[in-house]
Amino acid sequence: MHTGSGATLKMTYDGFGEPVKLVLDEDGVIVDINIHTLSTEEVLDFDFDKDDVTFKVIMKSYMLKEAIKELDPSSPTVTITVNSDEFLLITEGEIGRVV
């Protein structure tokens, strides 16, 4: 519970599958909020064999984000091509081929 100048915030969470509950009381005005949580599926552990890795790419995350933003959302697939000189994300959809 946090108490400030005329404001009180109570946060509760009763456990897995339950909502996060927030009750804000500021000078007699009460806001009651339930934030529903999502149940996540089991995390997949692919356990790749280090000897079978054919390439690694180290890049700034913003560069990958920008490249993904340019992909054609109508394309059902993304082809990834990697060699010593380049890393390509390729889609083919309604607007044609995007590299």
C-alpha positions as CSV (number, residue, x, y, z in Angstrom):
1,M,0.0,0.0,0.0
2,H,1.3,3.4,-1.0
3,T,0.1,6.5,0.8
4,G,0.8,10.0,-0.6
5,S,-0.9,13.4,-0.5
6,G,-4.5,12.3,-0.1
7,A,-4.1,9.2,-2.2
8,T,-4.0,5.5,-1.3
9,L,-3.3,2.7,-3.8
10,K,-3.9,-0.9,-2.8
11,M,-2.6,-3.6,-5.1
12,T,-3.4,-7.3,-4.6
13,Y,-2.8,-10.5,-6.5
14,D,-4.3,-13.8,-5.3
15,G,-2.1,-16.0,-7.5
16,F,-2.0,-17.9,-10.8
17,G,-5.1,-17.2,-13.0
18,E,-6.4,-14.4,-10.8
19,P,-6.6,-10.7,-11.8
20,V,-4.3,-8.1,-10.4
21,K,-6.6,-5.8,-8.3
22,L,-5.9,-2.1,-7.9
23,V,-8.0,0.2,-5.7
24,L,-7.1,3.9,-5.8
25,D,-8.7,6.2,-3.3
26,E,-7.9,9.9,-3.9
27,D,-9.8,12.3,-1.7
28,G,-12.8,10.0,-1.5
29,V,-12.9,9.2,-5.3
30,I,-12.4,5.5,-5.6
31,V,-11.2,3.7,-8.7
32,D,-11.5,-0.1,-8.6
33,I,-9.6,-2.0,-11.4
34,N,-9.2,-5.6,-12.1
35,I,-6.4,-6.4,-14.7
36,H,-6.9,-9.9,-16.0
37,T,-3.7,-12.0,-16.4
38,L,-2.9,-14.4,-19.1
39,S,-2.0,-18.0,-18.6
40,T,1.1,-18.7,-20.6
41,E,1.7,-22.0,-22.4
42,E,4.7,-24.0,-21.4
43,V,7.9,-22.4,-22.7
44,L,9.4,-24.4,-25.5
45,D,13.0,-25.5,-24.9
46,F,14.5,-26.4,-28.3
47,D,17.8,-27.6,-26.8
48,F,19.8,-27.0,-29.9
49,D,23.1,-28.9,-30.2
50,K,25.9,-26.4,-30.3
51,D,27.8,-28.5,-32.8
52,D,24.9,-28.2,-35.3
53,V,24.7,-24.4,-35.4
54,T,25.4,-23.3,-38.9
55,F,25.5,-19.5,-38.3
56,K,25.1,-16.8,-35.7
57,V,23.9,-13.3,-36.3
58,I,24.7,-10.5,-33.8
59,M,22.9,-7.3,-34.5
60,K,21.3,-4.3,-32.9
61,S,17.6,-5.0,-31.9
62,Y,16.4,-1.8,-33.5
63,M,17.8,-3.0,-36.9
64,L,15.9,-6.2,-36.7
65,K,12.7,-4.4,-35.6
66,E,13.0,-2.0,-38.6
67,A,13.5,-4.9,-41.0
68,I,10.5,-6.8,-39.6
69,K,8.4,-3.6,-40.0
70,E,9.2,-3.5,-43.7
71,L,8.0,-7.1,-44.3
72,D,4.7,-7.7,-46.3
73,P,2.0,-8.7,-43.7
74,S,0.1,-10.5,-46.5
75,S,2.9,-13.0,-47.0
76,P,2.3,-16.4,-45.3
77,T,6.0,-17.0,-44.9
78,V,9.3,-15.3,-44.1
79,T,12.4,-16.7,-45.7
80,I,15.7,-16.1,-43.9
81,T,18.9,-16.2,-45.9
82,V,22.3,-15.9,-44.2
83,N,25.8,-16.0,-45.6
84,S,29.1,-14.4,-44.7
85,D,28.1,-11.1,-46.3
86,E,24.4,-10.6,-45.5
87,F,21.3,-11.5,-43.5
88,L,18.1,-11.3,-45.5
89,L,14.4,-11.5,-44.5
90,I,12.3,-12.1,-47.6
91,T,8.5,-12.2,-48.0
92,E,6.3,-12.6,-51.1
93,G,2.8,-11.4,-50.8
94,E,0.2,-9.1,-52.3
95,I,2.7,-6.3,-52.9
96,G,5.3,-8.6,-54.4
97,R,8.7,-9.7,-53.2
98,V,10.1,-7.7,-50.2
99,V,13.8,-8.1,-49.3
